[in-house]
Amino acid sequence: MSYAPPFTLNNEILLLVAAISEQLGQLSVEQKAQQSQSALLLRKVNKVRSIQGSLAIEGNNLSEDQITAILDGKRVIAPMREVQEASNALAVYETLDTLQYNKEFALLSAHKALMLGLIDSAGQYRHSGVGVIKNSKVIHMAPPADLVPRLMNDLFAWLEEADDHLLIKSCVFHYEFEFIHPFADGNGRMGRLWKTLILKQHHPVFAYLPVESLMSKHQEEYYQAIGQSTKASNSAPFIIFMLSMIKKSLTELQTNQLFNLENDLQGSPQESPQVTPQVEQLLKVMRLVGEKVGEKESENSFSSKAFKREQLQTLLGLSDKKSFNLRYLKPALAQGLVEMTLPDKPTSKLQQYKLTALGKSTYSVQE
């Protein structure tokens, strides 16, 4: 192996790898949970969240509901290009089990499918210079086009031969791929897809872990980590960022998997998670009020409707904050039915809450 990407391992990286490994060990209950209909629904929801998050980073405005509709073969009112991007991404994600993560020809084949009908050079490396532009400012100029074939060949040789941990490899490959920017378009989506494919070799749970959904909410940190790594000629900052996103995604998944397992042990697997009457009331008012907003604006707009805690208490006719948090809000958050708009600042005065795709599907089933 003649080439090795520049990166160093520090204590923070090693601690993150250890923590993630421990989380994966705790997911041994997944094998049983996968037998339930609720777990299969959760996998579908997470796949949609992952694709929506990855596309959102690139400026695609489709909601989780719209992408779910496309997955189900329904008509969606949206720009044709955005629908095509989502359709292509859904098709490629369905082929993850057949793609060889350490083969360059597999990457070219996947790019061809991902960018089908979007660019003329789908499945081909670029033949001109490209850069990454953010807020009208060039933040990265990729290597010259004539160097791309050799750089990508070297990167895949390292990926196949190096004995580094796959968690580390996935992050390093992702950063190096974005640095090279081998295609005329679709580099961000392909980099995130290949990261998922590499991680999947380590544990099957990564096939549907919605890391991209978190990345979409942390775009500034994502680009900062890339910039810091480029400036230092060392991908360690990006490795730390990505591992932290993986760890957070696993924490969210563990909460939902434990809930699914509890349903299985009670002998009542359902297509949708079982909820208490209080949580059901909460889901109902969020859905109904959100739909009224959607009728005034545009189709599917209710999916982005967010509520302050005080609004939800008023809608439910509740005055006791402690009781509302304990019996309504916290259980809904724990089951992944409701999410915070500011997950990293749970006590913020600006905090709001909205239904997740799982929360919307749960209430619609009970209607």
N, C-alpha and C positions, 0 to 999 in steps of 0.2 A: 504494500500500500504506500504509494508515493506522496499522497496528499492527506493532510489532516486539518480540518477547520480550526481556527484559533479560538480556544475557550479554556477557561480555568474553573475548577470546582472549588467553592468556598464552603464555609460552615452552613450558611443560609441555604445553599442549594442542597447540601447533604441532608440537612434537617427536613427540608421539604420532601425530598425523595423518600426518606424514612416515614414521614407522616402519611404520604400517599400510599406507600406500601402497606402500612397498617390499616388504612381505610379499605384498601382492596381486600385485605384479609378478612375484614369484618363483613364484606359483601358475599361471604360464602353462602349466606341465606338466599342469594339471588337465584340459585338453581331451582329451589322450591317456588320462589315467588314468580318465576317465569311461567309457571304452569297456570297461573290465574289470568282471567280476562282483564282484571284491573292492571296487572303488570304489563300485559301486551298493549293496553291503551296508553300506559305511561311511556312505553318505548316509542309508540307512534308520535305522541305529543312531543317528546324530547327530540326526536328526529326533525320534526317540523320546527321546533325552537332553534335547533342547531343551524338548519338551513336558513331560517329567517334572520338569525343573528349574523351569519356570514354574509348574506346578501345586503343586509342593512349597512354593514361597514362600507360597502361599495356604493351606497346611495340608493339602493332599491327600497321602495316604500311599502311593499306588500306586508300586510299584517300576518300574524300566525293563522288567523281564521281564513284568510284568503289562500294561503299556501295549503292549508288543510283541505280547502275546497278543491284546489287544483289536484291534490293527491287523490281525492275522492272522485275525480273526473267531472266536477261541476264547473259551470261557466262563471268566470270572475270578471267584473268590470274594472279594468286597470289598463295602463299602457301595455301595448303588445310586447315590447322588449322586456319589461319587468316580468310578465307572465312567462315568456320564453326562458328567461334566466332561471326562474323557479322550476319550471318543467324540466329543464336540462339538469339542474342540481338534484332534483328528486330522482331522476333516472340514473344519474351517476352514483348516488348514495345507495341505490338498490344493487349496484354491482360491486360493492366493497369486498364481498367474500371472494370475488374472482380476480381482484387486482393484486399483482405482486408488488409489494411495497418497495422492494430493492431493485426493481428493473426499470430502466429508463424508458423502454418502449411502452410500458404500462402507463407511465405518466403522460406520454404523448397521446396515447389512445384515450385516456380519461379527459385530457384537455380538449380533444376533438369533440367528445360527447358533451362536455360542459359548455363549450362555446359554439355549438352547432347553430347555424343560422344567425349568429351574432357578429362574427368576424370572418373574413375570407381566409385567414391563415390559421384556422382552428387545427390544432394538432401539430403545428410547426413552430420551431423556434423563430424568434423575431429576426428581421434583416436590417433593422435600423435602430438608432439610439432611442432610449426611453428614460423617463425620470418620474419620480413620485412628486406630485404637486399637492400641497395642502394650503388652503386659504390664499391661492394665487402665488404661493411661494414654493420654489423647488427645494424639497428637503432631502432628495437623494437622486443622484445621477448614476444609473446602472452602468456596468462595464460595457465596452463596445460590443456590438452584435457579433463580430467575428470571433470573439472569445467565448461566446456562450456555449457552443457545443463541447469545447474542452472543459470548461468550468463545470458543466452539468455532468459530464462523464466522470470527472474527478469526484464530484460530490456523491454520485451513486456508488462509485468504487469504495469510498469511505463508509457509506451507509451499509454496504454489504459485508465489508471485511472488518470494520472496527468492533472491538469487544466492549464498548461503552454500554451502560444501561440504556434500555430502549426509551425510558422517560427522558433521559438526557439527549439521546439521538433525535427524538421527535422535535425537541426544541431547537437544537442546533441546525437540523435540516431545514426547519421552518424559517429560521433567521437567514441562513445562507441562501435559501431559495429566493426570499424576498430581496436580498442584496443583489443577487444576479439578475432578477427580474427577467426570466428567459423568454417570456411571451409578449406579444404586442398588447394583449389585454387578458384579463382573467388571472393575473398572478396572485392576487390576494386570496381569491377563492380556491385556487389550486394549492397554494401553500397551506391553507387551513385544512383542506381535504386530505392532503398527504400526511399532515401531522396526525390526523385522526386515523389514517390507515396504518401508520407506524405504531401508534399507541395500541391499536387493535391487536397487534401481534403480541403485546404484553398482557392484555386482559380483554376479553370480549365485551366487557361493559363499555369500553371506549367507543364502540360502534354507534352507540346512541346517547353518549354523554354530551349534553348541550353546552360544551365549553364556549362555543362561538356566541351563544346568547349572552354570556357574561362579558366576553370580549367586546361585544357591541356596546355594552353599557360602560365600558372602560376604554374607549377608543383613544382618548388622550394619553393614558398610560401605555397603551399598546404602541403608539407611534413614538412616545418618549423612550420606551425600552429599545425600540429599533434604532433610534437616533443615538442613544447612549452606547449601544453595542458597536455601532459603526464608528463613532468617535474614538472609542477605546480599542478598536480592532480586536474585540473580544466579545463573544456573544453571551457572557455571563449575565448582564442585566436583563437580556431578553429571556434567558433560561429561568431566572427568578420570577419574572412576570408570568410566564406561561405556566410554571409549576404552581404558582399561587392561584391562577385561574382554574387549573385542574383540581386542586385541593378544594376550592370553594364549590365547584360543580359536584364533586363527589359527596360533599357534606349535604348538599341539597338532595341528591339522589338517595343517600342513605335514609333520610327522613321519610321519603316516599316509599322506599323498598320495605322499611320496617312496618309501615302502615299496611302495605299489601300483604306482607307475611302474616300480620295479625288477623286479617280477614280470612286468609287461607286456613290458619289454625282453628278458627271458629267455624270452619266448614261452610263459609258463605262467600265464595269468590263471585264478584260482580263485575259487570262491564264497566261500572263506574264506582269509585270509592263510596263506602257507606259513611254518611255524615250524621251528626247530631241534629235535632230539630233547630237548635240555635244557629248552627253553621248553615243549615239549609235556608233559614230565613235571611241570613246575611247574603248568601249567593243570590237569592231571589231578588232582593231589592237592588243589588248591584247590577244584575242583569236587566231587570225591567226599567230602571232609571236610565241605564246606559243605552238601551234600545230606543227610548224616547228621544234621547239626544241624537242618536243615529238617524232617526226619521227626519229630524230637522236639518241634518247636515248631509251625509252621504252614506251609501251602503257600506256596512261593516265598520263605520266609524265608532260604534259603541265599544269596539274591542279596545280602544285606547282610553276610554273614560276612566279617570282616576278620581278617588274620593278622599277627602280628609277624614280623620277619625271622627271629628265632631259631626260631620255631615252624615256619616253612617249611623252614629248614635241617634241623631235626629230622625232619620228615615225609619229607624227601628223603634222609635219612641222610648229610648232608654236614656236615663240620666246618670246612672252609676258607671263611671269610667272603668273602675276596677272590675266590675262584673262583666262589662262589655269585652274588655281585653281578655279576661280569663275564659269566658264561655263562648265567645263568638270569634274574635279576631285571632287570638293565638292558635286555636285549633285549626282554623282555616289556613293560616300561614304554614303551620307544621305539616299539613297534608298537601301542600303545594297547590292549593285551590285559589289562594290569593297571594299576591306578591307586593313588595314595597317598591315604590318608584326610586327610592334612595336606599338600596340595601346596605350600603356601607355606612349609612348614618341613620340608624334605626330610631334615634331619639330627636332627630331634626324637626324643627317647627314647620319645615316645608314638606315633611313626609306625607305621602299619599299612598293609597292602596288601590289595586285594580285586579280584576279577575285574570287568572292565567287561562291558557287554552284548556287545561284539565278542569279548572273551575267552571268554565262555560259549558263544557261537555257534560260535566257531572250534573249541573242543574237542568240542562235540556233533557237528559235521560229521565230525571225524576218528574219532569212536567207531564 
